[in-house]
């Protein structure tokens, strides 16, 4: 069976659906699943369930470029999620970066208790980018949205730390006309959601700290320690500290402690990728410098998908792990320079 870009398909041997995003050759196509993964599949293993050419053509068009906002705008200089009704009565989601800096965004929504990546990419200053279209039913997944973004204009004199915010949206707002107002930037009525994080004023923190110190009796306040002589750190101790900053995860499915019996190969790979994503996020948050992902050799599918996942993260690099210990079955990830 022949397919075209934009065809909706279901997998014959797996409980997966998606859209044909690329024609590889006359026997194989690339399918982007509902979870956002691009998977090469033999055409004979797919069933055509319809066509979503309007949505896909928008995705292809908008992902190729971002669009500049007018120089004069009444919007505050912040990043926004922007929901717009289209002709099919679905909601199109845009990322509006109405700031003076280029930002790299990562968006996740919660599905069945798990955080799923729906967008990662750069949006230039005073620009907007198309994310995807969502039906009324799919809007329920936007009750919670995690938005991570970092400034990537490295020539700036001022340093901005990465920001992460969990946005809570009342889904009833999607269905109220009063939630939508005219946004000249898009020339449409839209619902805006502010995703910026306001900094806590330093003065307020100092006041609270002062109050806490006042509650401690003066006798119990500890004096600053005196430093006598020089402190030497041996090279062996440095190496131990360095090893503590490296962690390892074995992605072989039997090592992950998750139920996998009766799962298809595609579903097992998804479980392994979810575990890898969770491990990477926790390692970054805990300040680790490096990590090892043991994916084995096999047919190379897991290694390829792990490397694709790593490329979706900004600011990290990776290489083959120690061949003397792992052969070609592990990847070393550098989280910090």
URLINMO-V622951 format. One record per pair of residues at least 4 apart in sequence whose C-alpha atoms are under 7 Angstrom apart, sorted by the first residue. I is the first residue (numbers start at 1). J is the second residue. D is the distance in Angstrom with one decimal. If there is no record, write none. Layout:
i & j & d
I & J & D
I & J & D
This chain:
i & j & d
1 & 43 & 6.5
1 & 44 & 6.6
3 & 7 & 6.6
4 & 20 & 6.9
5 & 20 & 5.1
5 & 21 & 5.3
5 & 22 & 5.9
5 & 23 & 6.9
6 & 19 & 5.9
6 & 20 & 5.3
6 & 21 & 6.3
6 & 51 & 5.8
6 & 52 & 5.3
6 & 53 & 4.8
6 & 56 & 5.6
7 & 19 & 5.6
7 & 20 & 5.4
7 & 48 & 6.6
7 & 50 & 5.9
7 & 51 & 4.3
7 & 52 & 6.1
8 & 18 & 5.9
8 & 19 & 4.5
8 & 20 & 6.5
8 & 48 & 6.0
8 & 49 & 5.3
8 & 50 & 5.0
8 & 51 & 5.2
8 & 52 & 6.4
9 & 17 & 5.8
9 & 18 & 5.5
9 & 19 & 5.9
9 & 46 & 6.2
9 & 47 & 5.3
9 & 48 & 4.6
9 & 49 & 5.2
10 & 16 & 6.0
10 & 17 & 4.5
10 & 18 & 6.6
10 & 46 & 5.7
10 & 47 & 5.2
10 & 48 & 6.7
10 & 49 & 6.8
11 & 15 & 6.5
11 & 16 & 5.6
11 & 17 & 6.3
11 & 45 & 6.1
11 & 46 & 4.8
11 & 47 & 6.4
12 & 45 & 5.4
12 & 46 & 5.6
12 & 47 & 6.7
14 & 264 & 6.2
17 & 33 & 5.8
17 & 34 & 6.4
18 & 31 & 6.0
18 & 32 & 5.4
18 & 33 & 4.0
18 & 34 & 5.5
19 & 31 & 5.5
19 & 32 & 5.4
19 & 33 & 6.5
20 & 29 & 6.8
20 & 30 & 5.9
20 & 31 & 4.5
20 & 32 & 6.3
21 & 30 & 5.7
21 & 31 & 5.5
21 & 32 & 6.0
22 & 29 & 5.8
22 & 30 & 4.9
23 & 28 & 6.8
23 & 29 & 4.5
23 & 30 & 6.2
24 & 28 & 5.5
24 & 29 & 4.9
24 & 30 & 6.6
25 & 29 & 6.7
27 & 42 & 5.8
27 & 43 & 5.6
28 & 40 & 6.7
28 & 41 & 5.6
28 & 42 & 4.4
28 & 43 & 5.2
29 & 40 & 5.7
29 & 41 & 5.6
29 & 42 & 6.4
29 & 43 & 6.4
30 & 38 & 6.3
30 & 39 & 5.4
30 & 40 & 4.3
30 & 41 & 6.1
31 & 38 & 5.5
31 & 39 & 5.2
31 & 40 & 6.3
31 & 41 & 6.9
32 & 36 & 5.9
32 & 37 & 5.4
32 & 38 & 4.2
32 & 39 & 6.3
33 & 37 & 5.4
33 & 38 & 6.5
35 & 116 & 6.8
36 & 118 & 6.5
52 & 56 & 6.2
53 & 57 & 5.8
54 & 58 & 6.4
55 & 59 & 6.3
55 & 133 & 6.8
56 & 60 & 6.1
57 & 61 & 6.0
58 & 62 & 5.9
59 & 63 & 5.8
59 & 130 & 6.9
59 & 132 & 6.6
60 & 64 & 6.4
62 & 66 & 6.7
62 & 129 & 6.4
62 & 130 & 5.4
63 & 130 & 6.6
66 & 123 & 6.5
66 & 127 & 6.1
66 & 128 & 5.5
66 & 129 & 4.9
67 & 127 & 5.1
67 & 128 & 5.3
67 & 129 & 6.7
68 & 126 & 5.9
68 & 127 & 4.3
68 & 128 & 6.7
69 & 126 & 5.2
69 & 127 & 5.1
69 & 185 & 6.1
70 & 185 & 6.9
77 & 98 & 5.0
77 & 99 & 4.8
78 & 97 & 6.6
78 & 98 & 5.2
78 & 99 & 5.5
78 & 196 & 6.2
79 & 96 & 5.6
79 & 97 & 4.5
79 & 98 & 5.6
79 & 99 & 6.8
79 & 194 & 6.4
79 & 195 & 5.9
79 & 196 & 6.0
80 & 95 & 6.0
80 & 96 & 5.0
80 & 97 & 6.6
80 & 192 & 6.3
80 & 193 & 5.4
80 & 194 & 4.7
80 & 195 & 5.5
81 & 93 & 6.9
81 & 94 & 6.0
81 & 95 & 5.1
81 & 96 & 6.3
81 & 192 & 5.8
81 & 193 & 5.0
81 & 194 & 6.6
81 & 195 & 6.9
82 & 93 & 5.7
82 & 94 & 5.0
82 & 95 & 6.2
82 & 96 & 6.8
82 & 190 & 6.3
82 & 191 & 5.7
82 & 192 & 4.7
82 & 193 & 6.4
83 & 91 & 5.8
83 & 92 & 5.6
83 & 93 & 4.8
83 & 94 & 6.5
83 & 190 & 5.5
83 & 191 & 5.1
83 & 192 & 6.6
84 & 91 & 5.2
84 & 92 & 5.0
84 & 93 & 6.6
84 & 189 & 6.5
84 & 190 & 4.7
84 & 191 & 6.6
85 & 89 & 5.6
85 & 90 & 5.7
85 & 91 & 4.6
85 & 92 & 6.2
86 & 90 & 5.6
86 & 91 & 6.2
86 & 92 & 6.7
90 & 133 & 6.4
90 & 134 & 5.6
90 & 135 & 4.8
90 & 136 & 6.5
91 & 133 & 5.5
91 & 134 & 5.2
91 & 135 & 6.5
92 & 132 & 5.9
92 & 133 & 4.3
92 & 134 & 6.4
93 & 130 & 6.3
93 & 131 & 5.4
93 & 132 & 5.6
93 & 133 & 6.1
94 & 128 & 6.6
94 & 129 & 5.5
94 & 130 & 4.5
94 & 131 & 5.4
95 & 128 & 5.3
95 & 129 & 5.2
95 & 130 & 6.5
95 & 131 & 7.0
96 & 127 & 6.2
96 & 128 & 4.3
96 & 129 & 6.7
97 & 123 & 6.5
97 & 125 & 6.0
97 & 126 & 5.4
97 & 127 & 5.4
97 & 128 & 5.8
98 & 125 & 6.5
98 & 126 & 4.4
98 & 127 & 6.5
99 & 125 & 5.6
99 & 126 & 5.6
100 & 125 & 5.2
100 & 126 & 6.4
101 & 124 & 7.0
101 & 125 & 4.7
101 & 151 & 6.5
101 & 153 & 6.5
102 & 123 & 6.0
102 & 124 & 4.3
102 & 125 & 4.5
102 & 151 & 6.0
102 & 152 & 5.8
102 & 153 & 6.0
103 & 122 & 5.7
103 & 123 & 5.5
103 & 124 & 6.3
103 & 149 & 6.2
103 & 150 & 5.5
103 & 151 & 4.7
103 & 152 & 5.8
104 & 121 & 5.5
104 & 122 & 4.2
104 & 123 & 6.2
104 & 149 & 5.3
104 & 150 & 5.4
104 & 151 & 6.6
104 & 152 & 6.7
105 & 120 & 5.4
105 & 121 & 5.5
105 & 122 & 6.2
105 & 148 & 5.7
105 & 149 & 4.5
105 & 150 & 7.0
106 & 119 & 5.7
106 & 120 & 4.4
106 & 121 & 6.8
106 & 147 & 5.9
106 & 148 & 5.1
106 & 149 & 6.3
107 & 117 & 6.0
107 & 118 & 5.7
107 & 119 & 5.1
107 & 120 & 6.4
107 & 146 & 5.9
107 & 147 & 4.9
107 & 148 & 6.6
108 & 115 & 5.9
108 & 116 & 5.2
108 & 117 & 4.4
108 & 118 & 5.6
108 & 145 & 5.7
108 & 146 & 5.1
108 & 147 & 6.7
109 & 115 & 5.5
109 & 116 & 5.4
109 & 117 & 6.7
109 & 141 & 6.2
109 & 142 & 6.0
109 & 144 & 6.2
109 & 145 & 4.8
109 & 146 & 6.5
110 & 114 & 5.4
110 & 115 & 4.5
110 & 116 & 6.1
110 & 141 & 5.8
110 & 144 & 6.4
111 & 115 & 6.3
111 & 116 & 6.6
111 & 141 & 6.0
119 & 131 & 6.4
120 & 312 & 6.7
123 & 127 & 6.3
123 & 128 & 6.5
123 & 129 & 6.6
134 & 138 & 5.7
134 & 139 & 6.4
135 & 139 & 6.5
139 & 171 & 6.9
140 & 171 & 6.3
142 & 169 & 6.5
143 & 168 & 5.5
143 & 169 & 4.9
143 & 170 & 6.2
143 & 171 & 6.2
144 & 166 & 6.6
144 & 167 & 5.6
144 & 168 & 4.7
144 & 169 & 6.4
145 & 166 & 5.6
145 & 167 & 5.0
145 & 168 & 6.5
146 & 165 & 5.7
146 & 166 & 4.4
146 & 167 & 6.1
147 & 164 & 5.7
147 & 165 & 5.4
147 & 166 & 6.4
147 & 195 & 7.0
148 & 163 & 5.7
148 & 164 & 4.3
148 & 165 & 6.5
149 & 162 & 6.0
149 & 163 & 5.5
149 & 164 & 6.6
150 & 161 & 6.9
150 & 162 & 4.5
150 & 163 & 6.3
151 & 160 & 6.4
165 & 197 & 6.8
167 & 195 & 6.8
172 & 176 & 6.9
173 & 179 & 5.9
179 & 191 & 5.7
180 & 189 & 5.6
180 & 190 & 4.8
180 & 191 & 4.6
181 & 189 & 4.9
181 & 190 & 5.5
181 & 191 & 6.6
182 & 188 & 5.7
182 & 189 & 4.1
182 & 190 & 6.2
183 & 187 & 5.9
183 & 188 & 5.7
183 & 189 & 5.8
183 & 190 & 6.3
184 & 188 & 6.8
201 & 205 & 6.7
202 & 206 & 6.3
203 & 207 & 6.3
204 & 208 & 6.3
205 & 209 & 6.1
206 & 210 & 6.0
207 & 211 & 6.3
208 & 212 & 6.3
209 & 213 & 6.3
210 & 214 & 6.3
211 & 215 & 6.6
216 & 220 & 6.8
217 & 221 & 6.8
233 & 237 & 6.6
234 & 238 & 6.6
235 & 239 & 6.3
236 & 240 & 6.4
237 & 241 & 6.3
238 & 242 & 6.2
239 & 243 & 6.2
240 & 244 & 6.3
241 & 245 & 6.6
245 & 288 & 4.9
245 & 289 & 5.4
245 & 290 & 6.4
246 & 288 & 6.2
246 & 289 & 6.2
246 & 290 & 4.6
246 & 291 & 5.1
247 & 290 & 6.7
247 & 291 & 4.7
247 & 292 & 6.2
248 & 291 & 5.5
248 & 292 & 4.5
248 & 293 & 6.1
249 & 292 & 6.2
249 & 293 & 5.2
249 & 294 & 6.2
250 & 255 & 6.5
250 & 293 & 6.2
250 & 294 & 4.6
250 & 295 & 6.7
251 & 255 & 6.7
251 & 256 & 6.5
251 & 272 & 5.9
251 & 293 & 6.8
251 & 294 & 5.7
251 & 295 & 5.3
252 & 256 & 6.8
252 & 295 & 6.4
253 & 272 & 6.6
260 & 268 & 6.6
263 & 267 & 5.8
263 & 268 & 6.2
264 & 268 & 6.2
265 & 269 & 6.3
266 & 270 & 6.3
267 & 271 & 6.3
268 & 272 & 6.3
269 & 273 & 6.2
269 & 302 & 6.5
270 & 274 & 6.1
271 & 275 & 6.3
272 & 276 & 6.2
273 & 277 & 6.1
273 & 306 & 6.7
274 & 278 & 6.2
275 & 279 & 6.1
276 & 280 & 6.1
277 & 281 & 6.2
278 & 282 & 6.2
279 & 283 & 6.1
280 & 284 & 6.2
281 & 285 & 6.2
282 & 286 & 6.1
283 & 287 & 6.3
283 & 288 & 5.3
284 & 288 & 5.9
284 & 335 & 6.8
289 & 334 & 6.2
289 & 335 & 5.1
289 & 336 & 5.1
290 & 333 & 5.5
290 & 334 & 4.7
290 & 335 & 5.4
291 & 332 & 6.0
291 & 333 & 5.3
291 & 334 & 6.8
292 & 330 & 6.7
292 & 331 & 5.8
292 & 332 & 4.8
292 & 333 & 6.2
293 & 330 & 5.6
293 & 331 & 5.3
293 & 332 & 6.6
294 & 329 & 6.0
294 & 330 & 4.2
294 & 331 & 6.5
295 & 302 & 6.4
295 & 303 & 5.9
295 & 329 & 5.6
295 & 330 & 5.6
296 & 329 & 3.8
296 & 330 & 6.3
297 & 328 & 6.4
297 & 329 & 4.9
300 & 304 & 6.1
301 & 305 & 6.2
302 & 306 & 6.0
303 & 307 & 6.2
304 & 308 & 6.2
305 & 309 & 6.2
306 & 310 & 6.2
307 & 311 & 6.3
308 & 312 & 6.7
316 & 334 & 5.8
316 & 335 & 5.0
316 & 336 & 6.8
317 & 333 & 6.0
317 & 334 & 5.3
318 & 331 & 6.7
318 & 332 & 5.5
318 & 333 & 4.3
318 & 334 & 5.8
319 & 331 & 5.7
319 & 332 & 5.3
319 & 333 & 6.6
320 & 328 & 6.9
320 & 330 & 6.3
320 & 331 & 4.6
320 & 332 & 5.7
321 & 326 & 6.7
321 & 330 & 5.0
321 & 331 & 4.6
321 & 332 & 4.7
322 & 326 & 5.9
322 & 327 & 7.0
323 & 327 & 4.0
323 & 328 & 6.0
326 & 330 & 5.9
